[in-house]
Structures are given as C-alpha cells and as structure tokens.
C-alpha cells in the first residue's frame, strides 16, 4: 500500500463545479433527505439519547425502506462531511451549523453513533491541517486522544457506571482504535486454517462462486469470537482481504487502497491537502477499519467521492479570478 501510494496519477479533468455550489447542493440534499426520513418514519423512533441507540436502532430500521440504509451511509460519510469542510473553507459558518444540526437529526432517525462523530472528525482534520499540515501534529492529536481516554477511563472506574464518564474511551479509543486491530487479528486467525470466501458473498460474483459459509464474513467472526451471529464484526481491508483470498487477497486490497491514496494525492495537490484529506477522512477511516474494500468503493460511496473531486474546481483558481488584473504602470514622462 505504501509503495503503490507513491505513484503519480495524472489529474482527470471534468466539467468544473465551484466548491460553493457543491456546498449548497450538499446542504439542500441533506435537508431534503431529513424531510423524507421524517415523512417515512415519523418521530415514534426518534432518539437523541446516545446511551439508548440499541433500543431504537432496529425499530428505526424497520420503519423505513431497506435501501435507505445505503442512502444514510452516503449522507453521513460523504454529503455532510463535504458540506462541513467546504463551509469551513469558505467561512460560511451558518452552513456549518446547519450541516451539524442535520447530522444530529439524522442520528435521531437512524440511531447510529458514527453519524454524530463523523462531522467533527472531518472538521477537526481540516482545522488541524489548514493551520499546520505537518505529520507531527497528527501524532500530537493522537497522543491527546489517548490522554483524554486514559482520564475518562480512570474516572469511569472511580465513579462507576451510570455517570457521564466512559463514553469517550468506549467510542473513540476502544471502538475507533483498538477494536479494529483486534478484529483484523480475529479474521486472520480464523481464515488461516479455514476456507476463504473468494468473494462468493459479494454481489459482483452474482452467486457463481459457491460460499463455504451461510453467513457473511463479519457475522461469521461475530459468531466464532463473540458467540453471536447477529454481531457484525466489521473490519477493514486487511482482515477482509485475508478472509477473501488469504495473503494474496490482503495484498490485492493493499494495492487497491494504495491506488486510491495516490489518486487522492493528485487531487490534494490541485484542490489543497486540508480540503481533500478532511472530505475523504471518514471514508478512508472506514476503508481501514470498518468494511470490505469493494463494499466501501461501490456501496459506501467512495467512487462517488472520487467523481466529486474530479468535478470540483480549485479554490485557488476561484480566488485568482476575483483579484483585479495587474496592469503595467503608466510610463513616467520626463
């Protein structure tokens, strides 16, 4: 992945759309989708209590058509982050506020905690990189996250359950950073000596490859390691690549992820590193820790995000067009 990501991709030019126009489109689409959700599901299962998401999630999913799950993923991981990052870049803070409110409302309708976290991840990455795009700053932020997690965990064990303590270390540190590594190991451990899928559970093979298991990989690992087949032990390209085709599947997925990074690097030089990194941060995080590469690329909207980059005009070009032309000074008459 590291080696392939160093490739230099030529930038593909498509009809340019200004960042402001994309931001407005993202806001209008998000508000429209929230209205559609409210019309379909009503407010019977609307929940803003982060501690009760599992009490409402199943009922909320049953109250709307099944394909809405894919649409909600696209909005939470693509549309809303794009709107927030561009609004921060253009200093349209009212739009930033409206996008965050929309994210909170979307969480209330579908009861997935990630919907609340994703906007702040994108905004935080943009702010950090816009101020000082140095890798050392990323390490400092990571150290701060672990320090806050340590304090949060210590207070939780001192105060006990039922308090406000424990949420940060549970959601950010345990689930965001430590659990994905464990699930990668679980996938490799199980499929080391057991049959692999060879993409038999993927819709791309259209059932032409017989599956050795009745469950998809995530639920199979949930059954084997967590004693519950309903548990989706989702992991990223490392574990899923090994589950599909062993070592060579992991290598193939690593090459594909490297190509995506090389593509993003080409557009980062054109559109700006902070903008591209923040817009795609949630999807890259999911690609590394939360889903199969093909699923992320097609179903979760990574392909759509790459198309957005290809049609977005450079913010620097927009600023240059607004500047008055520089004319030669009038000749000095002697």
Helices and strands as residue ranges (DSSP letters): G 4-6, H 19-41, G 50-52, H 53-62, H 68-74, I 75-79, H 80-89, H 93-110, H 114-131, H 135-159, H 167-168, I 169-178, H 179-191, G 203-205, H 217-226, H 237-271, H 273-289, H 293-298, H 302-311, H 315-322
